[in-house]
């Protein structure tokens, strides 16, 4: 007889599964990675938000919700959604004393990444993870790093299961392996000797950022994290979309994006600002790029302050065409596919991408009929092709901005994975 059952929210939502579980006495209903209730449950995977009701249908067993990355707004959302009455909350510090944070504007992206990755003690190769916001950039960056002598491995949802498994196995078994990935890689990753994390693009939320940098230094030894960003990315994050105040979910998504921009432009201690976003007061960390160097760090701090003001002012003029975060370029270091001109002829779609494009076009037509719009007013052909190629994974992806009913399009993408 089973003592422990793992199940996805979508499976628990099925009547047959609920009937089966009602026939036994459940002693504990546990929700792991509970921040997904707030981040994914509003639109992308709505069964997450039904977990509280499902638990009550199963006899209201004691409920436990655990997460390592939930700020005050997310914690409140979890408590309201999962629990019939205010839960008892146990919270530990978000501080990571062995982790040093760096932020930098994208100037020579590939060179910046290479130099940061080579900062290893004594020149020894170290394991690390480099996150990109698009599949194309992930593949190109992995190729370039391999050519430069790194044991670089690509990982994203567009690769077949065998290739992903090979990359993951190699990352865990080979010393000095570097995983170049989208956010598809990371859930459950527990490699103790990861020494560095690089975000080649600005993360979509401060909570996602904290979770991703938390994969470094799990052995307690010093580790470091670098985030590259452009002023246009910051302006896009500060810009308040028309839908931001439509619902609590939209307001929460916007708040998470803006919190990441505040961190990138923070003039003070990075970790102090990061912990403040999680509702935790702290002193200066003494390790980040704004704490190191004493008085010599002041020019960097003042530069960040000025950058934040410029981005906030520019946000009123930021438009979806200003930047595609997933395709932010990596300036020249060596001739490379990464830096190929963007207006080159687009390669043909793969069979899977073409199938997804047809499904997206059908959904666009359904949206157009519901709203009384022309299909192109819902999303252009170019926008649909970009969605089919890149398969965005979150509702705040720039590729979905400006489109009608982006949640519906995102559901189609999720079904085709």
C-alpha positions, 0 to 999 in steps of 0.5 A, spaced: 500 500 500 502 506 497 505 511 503 507 517 499 503 519 492 506 524 488 501 527 483 501 533 478 495 538 480 492 537 473 492 529 475 489 531 482 483 535 478 481 529 475 474 526 478 477 519 477 483 521 481 479 524 487 474 518 487 480 514 488 483 518 494 477 519 497 477 512 498 483 512 503 484 517 509 489 522 507 494 524 513 497 530 509 496 534 503 503 537 501 504 542 496 512 543 494 514 549 490 508 552 492 510 559 489 507 556 483 500 557 486 501 564 485 506 564 479 503 559 474 496 558 477 492 565 475 493 563 467 498 558 465 496 552 469 490 554 473 489 547 476 494 550 481 489 554 484 484 549 485 489 545 490 485 548 496 479 546 494 481 539 491 484 538 498 477 540 502 474 535 497 478 529 499 476 530 507 480 537 508 487 533 511 492 537 514 496 541 509 503 543 508 505 548 503 513 549 502 517 554 497 524 557 498 522 563 493 516 567 496 516 574 497 510 577 501 505 578 496 506 571 493 506 568 501 499 572 502 497 569 495 499 562 497 495 563 504 489 565 501 488 560 495 490 554 499 488 554 506 481 555 509 483 559 515 490 563 516 496 558 516 501 558 521 507 560 517 515 558 518 520 563 515 527 562 515 532 568 512 533 568 505 540 571 506 546 567 503 553 569 506 557 565 501 554 568 495 557 575 491 552 578 487 554 582 481 550 586 476 553 589 469 550 593 463 551 589 457 557 592 453 561 586 450 556 580 452 560 574 450 567 577 453 563 579 460 561 572 460 567 568 459 571 573 463 566 572 469 566 564 468 574 564 468 575 567 475 575 560 478 580 559 483 587 558 480 585 558 473 581 551 474 575 550 471 569 551 475 561 548 474 556 554 473 550 555 470 548 560 464 541 562 463 538 565 457 531 568 455 531 564 449 532 557 445 536 560 440 541 564 444 542 558 449 544 554 443 549 559 440 552 561 446 553 554 448 557 553 441 561 559 442 563 557 449 565 550 447 569 553 441 573 557 447 574 551 451 569 550 456 565 544 457 558 547 455 552 544 455 545 546 452 539 545 455 532 547 453 525 545 452 526 545 444 531 539 445 529 532 445 528 528 451 535 524 450 539 530 448 536 534 455 538 527 459 545 527 456 546 534 458 543 533 465 547 527 466 554 530 464 553 536 468 552 532 474 558 528 473 563 532 469 567 537 473 567 544 470 561 543 466 557 549 464 550 548 463 547 554 458 540 553 459 533 557 459 529 556 465 527 549 463 533 547 467 533 548 474 527 545 478 530 540 483 537 541 481 542 540 487 549 539 484 553 542 490 559 545 487 556 550 482 561 556 483 557 561 478 551 563 475 550 568 470 544 571 467 545 573 460 538 577 460 535 580 466 530 575 469 523 575 469 522 576 476 526 577 483 523 570 486 525 567 479 532 570 480 533 568 487 531 561 486 536 561 480 542 564 483 541 559 489 543 553 485 550 556 486 554 554 492 550 549 496 556 546 499 557 552 503 564 555 499 564 561 496 560 562 489 558 568 485 552 571 480 553 575 475 546 579 471 547 582 465 542 587 463 541 593 458 537 600 460 532 598 455 530 592 459 530 596 465 525 601 462 521 595 459 520 593 466 518 599 469 513 601 464 506 599 467 502 595 462 495 597 461 493 590 464 497 591 470 491 593 474 486 589 471 486 583 476 491 581 482 494 576 478 496 582 473 498 587 479 503 581 482 506 579 475 508 587 474 510 588 481 515 582 480 518 584 474 519 591 477 522 588 483 527 585 478 529 592 475 529 595 482 535 590 484 539 591 477 539 599 478 539 599 486 545 604 488 546 600 495 548 593 497 545 588 492 543 583 497 540 588 502 535 590 496 534 583 494 532 581 501 528 587 502 524 585 496 522 578 500 520 583 506 527 581 510 531 587 513 538 586 513 545 590 513 550 590 507 553 584 505 560 586 504 560 582 498 556 584 492 559 589 487 557 595 490 560 593 497 566 591 495 572 596 494 570 601 499 570 608 497 572 606 490 565 603 489 561 609 490 562 611 482 558 604 481 553 606 486 552 613 483 552 610 476 546 605 478 542 611 481 542 615 475 541 609 470 535 607 475 532 614 474 533 614 466 530 607 466 524 610 470 523 616 465 524 612 459 519 607 461 513 612 459 516 611 452 518 604 452 514 599 447 514 592 445 518 593 439 524 597 443 527 590 445 526 583 445 529 580 452 530 573 449 534 576 443 538 581 446 545 581 443 552 579 445 556 584 442 562 582 439 568 578 442 570 573 436 566 572 429 560 568 432 553 566 430 550 570 436 552 576 433 550 574 426 546 580 423 538 580 425 535 581 418 538 575 415 533 570 412 529 566 417 530 559 417 524 554 415 520 552 421 521 545 424 515 540 423 514 541 431 514 549 430 509 549 424 504 544 428 504 549 433 504 555 429 497 552 426 495 551 433 496 558 435 493 561 428 487 557 430 487 560 437 488 567 434 482 566 430 478 564 436 480 570 440 478 574 434 471 572 433 470 573 441 473 580 441 470 582 434 477 583 431 481 582 425 486 576 426 492 581 425 489 585 431 490 579 435 497 578 433 501 579 427 503 573 423 510 575 425 508 575 432 505 568 431 512 565 428 516 568 434 511 564 439 512 558 435 520 558 435 521 561 442 515 557 446 515 562 451 514 559 458 511 565 462 506 570 462 510 576 462 515 574 456 516 580 452 514 576 446 507 576 449 506 583 450 501 587 446 497 581 444 490 580 445 489 574 450 496 572 451 494 567 457 490 563 451 496 563 447 500 561 452 496 555 454 496 552 447 504 553 447 504 549 454 499 543 450 504 543 445 510 541 449 
